[in-house]
């Protein structure tokens, strides 16, 4: 990690105590001029870090944000006896963990986490807002000696296991096909799966998960769809970001391992327990048409079954929207 990134993380750790720190004190502590400090703070603000500045008082973060720590995350994973244990790296800012991780030339399994992303991506080319402290953003590199049938089911498997890791017992979190995690009908997390390899042969998968941890108010109003975060789900019982990251990674590894060995079959009942669409009127938007009907669960392939007036249709991709029954 470069000196610039280390300085930024140390600065944020200093501001994380909720107190104001004067520019003079910070400049002396980090061995930089007041002008250099101001430039550093402005650069962090451009990445979404909500640093407050009050004349004659100084700078602070308005709420505590525990920086991601690979040692703390690994300790939680070891306590869970996670097998295999992936190599973990944390960067302050990358364009996208899914883009960056395979470029590093590391052996699978490996995980890259970022405090923030400058070009986070979701499905269908959508942007994934990735501000500092607002979420947990991670990608897992996984090698499959032979990809199981229905590779599209990997996203279903990952969403199911991450939801179970975060919410044992299926009390609060639901799943929206193909790979979103919801809470109170609002989006909490999303997956982006990218597979490189030959059909029927060995391949590598980059499994990306973006989880909302504590969304600032201004960001909620800018999002295109209803969103929630872990702070809304858990309130005062909210775990810190390192524990949440460890739970998320344990679900990702568990899903990839079991999917590689058994395919999608073990995950179908897990998905059914949390299915947010089951029995609801929906529209599935495809490039050339829109299918309307009632969500009827998953096919063994992972396709979404839609009961229409003309019979049941299996959708292997598409953008799902709830409809108001008439």
C-alpha positions as CSV (number, residue, x, y, z in Angstrom):
1,X,0.0,0.0,0.0
2,X,1.4,3.4,-0.9
3,X,2.3,6.1,1.6
4,X,-0.5,8.2,0.3
5,X,-3.1,5.5,1.2
6,X,-1.5,4.8,4.5
7,X,-1.6,8.5,5.4
8,X,-5.3,8.7,4.4
9,X,-6.2,5.7,6.6
10,X,-4.2,7.1,9.5
11,X,-5.9,10.4,9.1
12,X,-9.3,8.8,9.1
13,X,-8.5,6.7,12.1
14,X,-7.6,10.0,13.9
15,X,-10.9,11.7,12.9
16,X,-12.9,8.6,13.8
17,X,-13.2,9.5,17.5
18,X,-16.0,12.0,17.0
19,X,-13.9,14.9,18.3
20,X,-12.8,18.0,16.4
21,X,-9.1,18.1,15.5
22,X,-7.5,21.4,14.5
23,X,-5.7,21.8,11.2
24,X,-2.6,22.8,13.1
25,X,-2.6,19.6,15.2
26,X,-3.2,17.4,12.2
27,X,-0.5,19.1,10.2
28,X,2.0,18.6,12.9
29,X,1.0,15.0,13.5
30,X,1.2,13.9,9.9
31,X,4.2,16.1,8.9
32,X,2.5,18.1,6.2
33,X,1.6,21.7,5.6
34,X,-1.9,23.1,6.2
35,X,-2.3,23.4,2.5
36,X,-1.3,19.8,1.9
37,X,-3.7,18.7,4.7
38,X,-6.6,20.6,3.1
39,X,-5.9,19.0,-0.3
40,X,-5.8,15.5,1.3
41,X,-9.2,16.2,3.0
42,X,-10.7,17.5,-0.2
43,X,-9.5,14.4,-2.0
44,X,-11.1,12.2,0.6
45,X,-14.4,14.2,0.4
46,X,-14.4,13.5,-3.4
47,X,-14.4,9.8,-2.5
48,X,-17.4,10.3,-0.4
49,X,-15.8,10.6,3.0
50,X,-18.1,12.8,5.1
51,X,-15.5,15.0,6.8
52,X,-16.9,17.9,8.7
53,X,-15.0,21.2,9.0
54,X,-15.9,23.9,11.5
55,X,-13.9,27.2,11.6
56,X,-11.7,27.5,14.8
57,X,-12.7,24.0,15.8
58,X,-11.2,21.7,13.1
59,X,-12.1,18.5,11.3
60,X,-14.0,15.4,12.3
61,X,-16.1,12.5,11.1
62,X,-19.7,12.9,12.1
63,X,-20.1,9.2,13.1
64,X,-17.6,6.4,13.8
65,X,-16.4,4.4,10.8
66,X,-14.3,1.4,11.8
67,X,-11.6,1.0,9.1
68,X,-11.4,-2.5,7.5
69,X,-8.6,-4.5,9.0
70,X,-7.5,-7.8,7.4
71,X,-6.1,-9.1,10.6
72,X,-9.4,-8.5,12.5
73,X,-11.4,-10.1,9.6
74,X,-9.1,-13.1,9.4
75,X,-9.5,-13.6,13.2
76,X,-13.2,-13.9,12.9
77,X,-12.9,-16.3,9.9
78,X,-10.5,-18.5,11.8
79,X,-13.0,-18.6,14.7
80,X,-15.6,-19.9,12.2
81,X,-13.1,-22.5,11.0
82,X,-13.6,-21.3,7.4
83,X,-12.1,-23.7,4.9
84,X,-10.3,-22.9,2.7
85,X,-9.1,-19.6,4.2
86,X,-8.7,-17.1,1.4
87,X,-5.9,-14.6,1.1
88,X,-7.2,-11.2,2.3
89,X,-6.1,-7.7,1.1
90,X,-7.7,-4.3,1.9
91,X,-7.2,-1.2,-0.3
92,X,-8.4,2.2,0.5
93,X,-9.7,3.0,-3.0
94,X,-9.9,1.1,-6.2
95,X,-12.0,1.5,-9.3
96,X,-13.8,-1.8,-8.7
97,X,-12.7,-4.8,-6.6
98,X,-14.1,-7.1,-9.4
99,X,-11.8,-5.3,-11.9
100,X,-8.8,-5.0,-9.7
101,X,-8.6,-8.5,-8.1
102,X,-8.0,-10.6,-11.2
103,X,-5.3,-8.2,-12.4
104,X,-3.2,-8.9,-9.3
105,X,-2.0,-12.3,-10.4
106,X,-2.8,-13.9,-7.0
107,X,-3.8,-17.5,-6.6
108,X,-7.4,-18.4,-5.7
109,X,-9.0,-18.3,-3.3
110,X,-8.3,-14.6,-2.6
111,X,-10.4,-11.7,-1.4
112,X,-10.0,-8.0,-2.1
113,X,-11.9,-5.5,0.0
114,X,-11.9,-1.7,-0.6
115,X,-12.9,1.1,1.7
116,X,-14.4,2.8,-1.3
117,X,-14.7,2.3,-5.1
118,X,-14.5,5.0,-7.7
119,X,-16.3,2.9,-10.4
120,X,-18.3,0.3,-8.6
121,X,-20.5,-1.8,-10.9
122,X,-23.8,-3.6,-10.6
123,X,-25.8,-5.7,-13.0
124,X,-26.8,-4.4,-16.4
125,X,-24.0,-1.9,-16.3
126,X,-25.5,0.1,-13.4
127,X,-23.3,2.1,-11.0
128,X,-22.9,0.8,-7.5
129,X,-22.4,3.7,-5.1
130,X,-19.4,2.9,-3.0
131,X,-18.7,5.7,-0.5
132,X,-16.2,5.3,2.4
133,X,-17.9,3.9,5.5
134,X,-21.3,3.5,3.7
135,X,-20.8,-0.2,2.8
136,X,-18.6,-3.2,2.6
137,X,-17.3,-4.0,-0.9
138,X,-15.5,-7.3,-1.5
139,X,-14.6,-9.6,-4.4
140,X,-13.6,-13.3,-4.1
141,X,-11.5,-15.0,-6.7
142,X,-12.4,-18.7,-6.9
143,X,-11.1,-21.5,-9.2
144,X,-13.5,-24.2,-10.4
145,X,-11.7,-27.3,-11.8
146,X,-14.9,-27.8,-13.8
147,X,-17.8,-25.4,-13.6
148,X,-21.0,-27.1,-12.7
149,X,-24.0,-27.0,-14.9
150,X,-26.1,-23.8,-14.8
151,X,-23.3,-21.4,-14.0
152,X,-25.8,-18.6,-13.7
153,X,-26.9,-20.3,-10.5
154,X,-23.7,-19.2,-8.7
155,X,-25.2,-15.8,-8.0
156,X,-28.2,-17.4,-6.4
157,X,-26.0,-19.6,-4.3
158,X,-23.9,-16.6,-3.1
159,X,-26.9,-14.4,-2.3
160,X,-28.4,-17.3,-0.3
161,X,-25.3,-18.0,1.7
162,X,-24.4,-14.4,2.4
163,X,-28.0,-13.8,3.6
164,X,-27.7,-16.8,5.9
165,X,-24.4,-15.7,7.3
166,X,-25.7,-12.2,8.1
167,X,-29.1,-13.4,9.2
168,X,-29.2,-17.0,10.6
169,X,-32.7,-18.3,10.7
170,X,-34.2,-16.2,7.9
171,X,-35.9,-13.7,10.2
172,X,-35.0,-10.4,8.6
173,X,-33.4,-10.8,5.1
174,X,-35.1,-11.9,1.9
175,X,-33.8,-12.7,-1.6
176,X,-34.9,-11.2,-4.8
177,X,-34.1,-13.1,-8.0
178,X,-31.5,-13.3,-9.4
179,X,-29.1,-12.2,-6.6
180,X,-30.3,-9.3,-4.5
181,X,-30.6,-9.3,-0.7
182,X,-33.5,-7.3,0.7
183,X,-34.6,-6.1,4.1
184,X,-38.1,-4.7,4.5
185,X,-38.5,-4.8,0.7
186,X,-35.5,-2.5,0.2
187,X,-32.2,-3.4,-1.3
188,X,-29.4,-4.3,1.2
189,X,-26.8,-6.0,-1.0
190,X,-26.2,-7.0,-4.6
191,X,-23.9,-9.5,-6.4
192,X,-21.9,-9.3,-9.6
193,X,-20.5,-12.6,-10.9
194,X,-17.9,-12.7,-13.7
195,X,-16.7,-16.0,-15.0
196,X,-13.6,-16.5,-17.2
197,X,-13.0,-19.9,-18.7
198,X,-14.2,-22.5,-21.1
199,X,-17.6,-24.2,-21.0
200,X,-17.3,-27.6,-19.4
201,X,-13.7,-26.9,-18.4
202,X,-11.7,-25.2,-15.7
203,X,-12.6,-21.5,-15.0
204,X,-12.1,-18.7,-12.6
205,X,-15.0,-16.7,-11.1
206,X,-14.8,-13.3,-9.6
207,X,-17.6,-13.0,-7.1
208,X,-18.4,-9.4,-6.1
209,X,-20.7,-8.4,-3.2
210,X,-21.6,-4.9,-2.3
211,X,-23.4,-4.5,1.1
212,X,-24.9,-1.3,2.4
213,X,-23.6,-0.7,6.0
214,X,-24.6,2.9,6.9
215,X,-25.9,5.0,4.0
216,X,-25.8,8.8,4.5
217,X,-29.1,10.6,4.1
218,X,-28.1,12.4,0.9
219,X,-27.2,9.2,-0.8
220,X,-30.6,7.5,-0.1
221,X,-32.4,10.3,-2.0
222,X,-30.1,9.9,-5.0
223,X,-30.6,6.2,-5.5
224,X,-32.8,4.9,-8.2
225,X,-34.5,2.2,-6.0
226,X,-35.5,1.8,-2.4
227,X,-32.4,0.9,-0.3
228,X,-31.7,0.1,3.3
229,X,-28.6,-0.7,5.3
230,X,-27.3,-2.8,8.2
231,X,-27.7,0.0,10.6
232,X,-31.4,0.2,9.9
233,X,-31.7,-3.6,10.2
234,X,-29.8,-4.0,13.5
235,X,-30.0,-0.6,15.1
236,X,-27.9,-0.3,18.3
237,X,-26.9,-4.0,17.9
238,X,-25.1,-3.3,14.7
239,X,-21.7,-5.1,14.5
240,X,-18.6,-3.3,13.3
241,X,-17.6,-3.4,9.6
242,X,-14.9,-6.0,10.2
243,X,-17.3,-8.5,11.7
244,X,-19.8,-7.8,8.9
245,X,-17.1,-8.2,6.3
246,X,-16.0,-11.6,7.8
247,X,-19.6,-12.9,7.9
248,X,-20.0,-11.8,4.2
249,X,-16.8,-13.5,3.1
250,X,-17.7,-16.7,5.0
251,X,-20.9,-16.8,3.1
252,X,-19.2,-16.2,-0.3
253,X,-16.6,-18.9,0.3
254,X,-19.2,-21.4,1.6
255,X,-21.3,-20.8,-1.5
256,X,-18.5,-21.1,-4.0
257,X,-17.1,-24.3,-2.3
258,X,-20.5,-26.0,-2.2
259,X,-21.6,-24.9,-5.6
260,X,-18.4,-26.3,-7.1
261,X,-19.0,-29.6,-5.4
262,X,-22.8,-30.0,-5.7
263,X,-24.1,-27.4,-8.1
264,X,-27.3,-25.4,-7.3
265,X,-29.4,-28.2,-5.9
266,X,-28.4,-27.7,-2.2
267,X,-29.3,-24.0,-2.4
268,X,-32.9,-24.2,-3.8
269,X,-34.5,-24.9,-0.4
270,X,-32.4,-22.1,1.2
271,X,-33.6,-19.7,-1.5
272,X,-37.2,-20.8,-1.1
273,X,-37.2,-19.9,2.6
274,X,-36.2,-16.3,1.8
275,X,-37.9,-15.8,-1.6
276,X,-39.2,-12.2,-1.6
277,X,-41.1,-12.7,-4.9
278,X,-43.0,-15.9,-4.3
279,X,-46.6,-15.6,-5.2
280,X,-46.3,-11.9,-6.2
281,X,-47.3,-10.2,-9.4
282,X,-44.2,-9.3,-11.3
283,X,-42.9,-8.0,-14.6
284,X,-39.7,-9.4,-16.1
285,X,-38.1,-7.0,-18.5
286,X,-36.1,-8.6,-21.3
287,X,-34.2,-6.9,-24.1
288,X,-37.0,-7.8,-26.6
289,X,-40.2,-8.1,-24.5
290,X,-41.7,-8.0,-21.0
291,X,-43.2,-11.0,-19.3
292,X,-46.0,-10.5,-16.8
293,X,-47.4,-13.0,-14.3
294,X,-46.9,-14.4,-10.9
295,X,-43.6,-15.5,-9.5
296,X,-43.6,-19.2,-9.0
297,X,-40.2,-20.0,-7.4
298,X,-37.1,-21.4,-9.1
299,X,-36.5,-24.1,-11.6
300,X,-33.7,-26.6,-10.9
301,X,-31.5,-24.6,-13.2
302,X,-32.0,-21.4,-11.2
303,X,-34.3,-19.8,-13.7
304,X,-37.2,-17.8,-12.3
305,X,-40.6,-19.5,-13.0
306,X,-43.4,-17.0,-14.0
307,X,-47.0,-18.3,-14.1
308,X,-48.6,-16.3,-17.0
309,X,-52.0,-16.6,-18.7
310,X,-50.3,-18.7,-21.3
311,X,-48.6,-21.1,-19.0
312,X,-45.4,-21.1,-16.9
313,X,-42.3,-19.4,-18.4
314,X,-38.8,-19.9,-17.2
315,X,-36.7,-16.7,-17.2
316,X,-32.9,-17.1,-17.2
317,X,-32.2,-13.4,-17.1
318,X,-34.1,-10.1,-16.8
319,X,-34.9,-7.2,-14.6
320,X,-37.8,-8.0,-12.2
321,X,-40.3,-5.4,-11.0
322,X,-43.3,-5.9,-8.7
323,X,-46.7,-5.1,-10.2
324,X,-49.8,-3.8,-8.5
325,X,-52.6,-6.4,-9.0
326,X,-55.7,-5.1,-10.7
